[in-house]
Amino acid sequence: MSAIAAVNSSATSAVASLLSNAASAAIAGGTSAGAAKADQATSSASGNPVDIVDLSDHAKQTLARAKTEQVAAGKLSDLVQSLQSSGSKNPASKPKSDDGSSLFDKLIAQPQTSDKTTWEAGSKYGDASISDADLTTELKGSFLQQADAYDKQGLQPEVGQALRDAVNTGTLKFQKASDIPDLNFHSTVTYSGVPGGLQGGGVATDQHPTGATKVAIDQGTAIAAWTADRGDVYITW
């Protein structure tokens, strides 16, 4: 508050100084003009009005400077009012032009977070950089088979249809299985052939979901699976 008070005091002093200078300049201009044309004023007082007043160059310059200083004083006055209103409790007096910058400052001050997951491939031939859209396309056949399985299991028709819709609209959400509480899903990948070879392999999965996670899987609103590109994943829609 002390900083605001200092700024307001300085700005007010500046305004007072400019207004004083402007007033002095205007008076000086008027005095110069009167002295230069005393004969015309005398003629007017004697009953012969004068319609044209010819100002000297010095008087014109003085008046022009006074006008400029008055404009500057007006701007400083607006600044003082803005500074005073910023410290008051009345939001209506705050300039509207400040609303956008204030919002921008608040956004900048907020920590920026990202929900981008760092994936690791689940096999030697996997691609951890694959996008959600490409992974959905790659596994589309498996997802549609799972939707058909929901129908055969006797679940409501909308359960399988919801999965089909999510696949077609690209709205599946992929999460690391290790990040899901109570999922307890793990996989083991083995390879056959010469050491380091890719001739063949197998995947064994082990899962023991509990709580809400188990309910979601049983009701057909989530899937736990191993993928070559992202390893163990938990998929919802």
Buried (B, 14 or more C-beta within 10 A) or exposed (E): EEEEEEBBEEBBEBBEEBBEBBEEBBEBBBEBBEEBBEEBBEEBEEEEEEEEEEBBEEBEBBBEBBEEBBEBBEEBBEBBBBBBBBEEEEEEEBEEEEEEEEEEEEEEEEEEEEEEEEBEBBBEEBBEEBEBEEBBEBBEEEBBEBBEEBBEEEBEEEBBEBBBEBBEEEEBEBBBBEEBEEBBBBBEBEBEEEEEEEEEBEEEBEBEBEEEBBEBBEEBBBBBBBBBBBBBBBBBB
